[in-house]
Structures are given as C-alpha cells and as structure tokens.
C-alpha cells in the first residue's frame, strides 16, 4: 500500500529528474499547451503586479516576464462553477444555464450542441490531460464528452490536504512522459481558495500558514475598503445578507482583522506559486519549454476586503478581473496588453488559433493571440447573487450584468431600487462613486444601457433591468 509520505517522496523525485536528451529534442509544428488555473486569484494578486513588499510570487512572475499580460481580462461569472463551465465550453453562463455553484448538481448541459475544450483538442490529435479541481457539470468519468484522455479530477486521492501537491505531481509526471503528439495539459490548483476557510477560522484544507502578525506588520487596508457611494440597493442588501450568514463572518471584522486577512491571502498565493514553480521546472527538464504555450489564469478573484466584501460573486474588480497571461516566446513578444478579454468565451478560440485548429462554429469568443488590436467595444459578465441569509424580511433572487467598456464599467440588476452603477475606471479605479445617479452622466449611462441591450439581443439573453430603475 502506498502511504501519503511515499507518494510525496516519489512525486518529489519525479519533479527534479533530468531525462534523456533524445526525448528533449523532440519538436512539434503545433505548440504544446500547458494551462495553469488557480482558484480565487485576483488579477493584481501577484508580485509582478504589485511588487514584492508584501507578496512574493517568483514563479508566476517568471511566466509573466516571458509572456504577454492582459491587464483587462474578466471572468465570465465571478463564481467557480459558472466560470469554469464557460472556460471549458466557450459559452456564456447565460447560454449554458450554469449561473451558480448549485447548478453543478442540477443543470444538464446539452453536449449534442456543446463541444468541450479537451474534446476539441483530442479530435485534433493532441494528447490531452487534466489534473486537479474540475467543478464543471460534466461527469469526470465521461472522457468521450470532456476529451481528457488522462485525468485525475476531484478531491484528492490521498486526502483533501494533498490536492494541490497531487496536481503538481501528476502534471509533472505527465510532462516527463514521452509524447508522440503535441499535448494539452491542465494543472488546476485549489489555492488560494483556502482564504474562505481562514475567514471562518476553520482548519485550512491544504495546510496551515501560521498565525498572522500584528496588523501593523500586515498589508495596509485597501484604498477601496469602504462601500461604494450611492451603491445599488441590491448590492448593499446582499452584503448585509451575506455577512449575516455563518459562512461569511466578516461583518465582525475590524480594520486589523481585514489587514490580517490580506496577509493570509498572500501566504496562500505563495503556497500555490511554489506548486506552479515545480510544474514549470518539470516542463523545463522535459525539454518542452521552448515549444509549449503556457496559459496562466484563474476562475475568479477574491474581494480581499474591497468595499467590505470577501470571497466573490459581485462585480467589483477584485472579484471579476482575473490574471490572464500567455507565454510562448516563439510567437509572443513579452509585454502587456489592454485588450478587453472575457476568459470564459475567449480561451477556446485563442488556443485553437495557436494550434491551427478550427474552433467549433457559433462560439461567441474571439482569439486574443494578437494582443495589440482590440476589436471589441465591451465585454459582458453575468452573476446570480445567491449567497447569504435573508435580512430585512427577504432576500430576492437577483441577477446582474456587468458591461466593461474601454473607460467605464456599467452594472445592472433585475431587482431593487437604483439598480444600476456606472464607474469611470480611468478616474476612479477603486469604484468608489456610482455615477449612475448623477444627471451629468446620463448620456454616458444611456450609451452603456444601449450596449447592454445590444448584447442581450445578440446573445438571446432575457435579462431585464429592475422596474424600480
């Protein structure tokens, strides 16, 4: 019987093994693809974005330094299951019908119309492999549907505490194998998702990070820590409801606790960065680093105390804007891009473009292989604000749409008074003032209302703004 200690010891040996140069010399006309997914990682939560004073992510930094960093990339829905389902189907959550995490058990995707990422590449004669968190309403055992011929998905064969180390070991082992065709491999990590348990003062599933130091040794409060001025009624109600639930006790946090929260979040990011580093080292030792496109992204972010929120679900930048980095020195010049990206719908077209594969017809996304030109006026994100406990008598089921244009972010909700927000992200990147209530901005508000209406028509989305607007 293999013990967990034996497993980790054996995995460690695999990470650092140097393999025969004859295999390392193998090259393919089509690139290999390595997708690295983190869970609950915000776009700016890495030291290549904010510096190393409070956070050190050398491995993510290395990928960013050799690649193109998209600074205006958004997930399709700031929650795990809707976002992941979108990434691996190329469809909006409003099309798949997967709008919250409970849909993992209740929604049945129509796979007669939907072709998943792994299947697309398997049919194009790629070797396909998936390791780590799945969280998509497709049976993990159904290889014919998801297309990943090699797959270790789920909660961890050697227990929950080994999920990310198993993902690392399995990915490294796959990279070191002989490959007679180009490969598509996914390493899907759970951290820094353990920040959810930290906030509840629970045991961290992937291992401890130690006690936080005093607040004056932690990162400062975020500049956007306080609620937005003139915030839509449903967002304020959702915050109160959310913080009334035992799962989200942050309503009792003082300034010192929020600063320690940020400290803990950064330590969890550093833990997953170390795992990413081992995968990158395995790729380097395998001899395939030069012919592999590395894609680094997250399913959604974490609010980190922005506007007194933790976790996700809402449209604030910390939850909805995500890291998106493409590193492939053979075809990508390092740098940054301000192109608007929706990672849910754009991932499949982009990977197909690099691989020379025709994407399935009818996908709404665009390839962002060329990071310079931006053909879009906007990207749209959806949500269903379902987490929390009723306060003030009831908590209505509310859905929202977020439209990010070149300068402004417009959010609209189907319930509540003043159900819109408009923020000038050039002048107010912290989203501190809602301009939708200011008559001076009515022409800009009307312009963004029209863009959202256009998107709803084009995508057959039945969303309607609250009648109390």
C-alpha positions, 0 to 999 in steps of 0.5 A: 500500500502506498502511504501519503509520505511515499507518494510525496517522496516519489512525486518529489523525485519525479519533479527534479529528474533530468531525462534523456536528451533524445526525448528533449529534442523532440519538436512539434509544428503545433505548440504544446499547451500547458494551462495553469488555473488557480482558484480565487486569484485576483488579477493584481494578486501577484508580485509582478503586479504589485511588487514584492513588499508584501507578496512574493510570487517568483514563479508566476512572475517568471511566466509573466516576464516571458509572456504577454499580460492582459491587464483587462481580462474578466471572468465570465461569472465571478463564481467557480462553477459558472466560470469554469463551465464557460472556460471549458465550453466557450459559452456564456453562463447565460447560454449554458444555464450554469449561473451558480455553484448549485447548478453543478448538481442540477443543470444538464448541459446539452453536449449534442450542441456543446463541444468541450475544450479537451474534446476539441483538442483530442479530435485534433490529435493532441494528447490531452490531460487534466489534473486537479479541481474540475467543478464543471457539470460534466461527469469526470468519468465521461472522457468521450464528452470532456476529451481528457484522455488522462485525468485525475479530477476531484478531491484528492486521492490521498486526502483533501490536504494533498490536492494541490501537491497531487496536481503538481505531481501528476502534471509533472509526471505527465510532462516527463512522459514521452509524447508522440503528439503535441499535448494539452495539459491542465494543472488546476490548483485549489489555492488560494481558495483556502482564504474562505476557510481562514475567514471562518477560522476553520482548519485550512484544507491544504495546510496551515500558514501560521498565525498572522502578525500584528496588523501593523506588520500586515498589508495596509487596508485597501484604498477601496475598503469602504462601500461604494457611494450611492451603491445599488440597493441590491448590492448593499442588501446582499452584503448585509445578507451575506455577512449575516450568514455563518459562512461569511463572518466578516461583518465582525471584522475590524480594520486589523482583522481585514489587514490580517486577512490580506496577509493570509491571502498572500501566504496562500498565493505563495503556497500555490506559486511554489506548486506552479514553480515545480510544474514549470521546472518539470516542463523545463527538464522535459525539454518542452519549454521552448515549444509549449504555450503556457496559459496562466489564469484563474476562475475568479478573484477574491474581494480581499476586503474591497468595499467590505466584501470577501470571497466573490460573486459581485462585480467589483474588480477584485472579484471579476478581473482575473490574471490572464497571461500567455507565454510562448516566446516563439510567437509572443513578444513579452509585454502587456496588453489592454485588450478587453478579454472575457476568459470564459468565451475567449480561451477556446478560440485563442488556443485553437488559433495557436494550434491551427485548429478550427474552433467549433462554429457559433462560439461567441469568443474571439482569439486574443493571440494578437494582443495589440488590436482590440476589436471589441467595444465591451465585454459582458459578465453575468452573476446570480447573487445567491449567497447569504441569509435573508435580512430585512424580511427577504432576500430576492433572487437577483441577477446582474450584468456587468458591461466593461467598456474601454473607460467605464464599467456599467452594472445592472440588476433585475431587482431593487431600487437604483439598480444600476452603477456606472464607474469611470475606471480611468478616474476612479479605479477603486469604484468608489462613486456610482455615477449612475445617479448623477444627471451629468452622466446620463448620456454616458449611462444611456450609451452603456444601457444601449450596449447592454441591450445590444448584447442581450439581443445578440446573445438571446439573453432575457435579462431585464433591468429592475422596474424600480430603475 
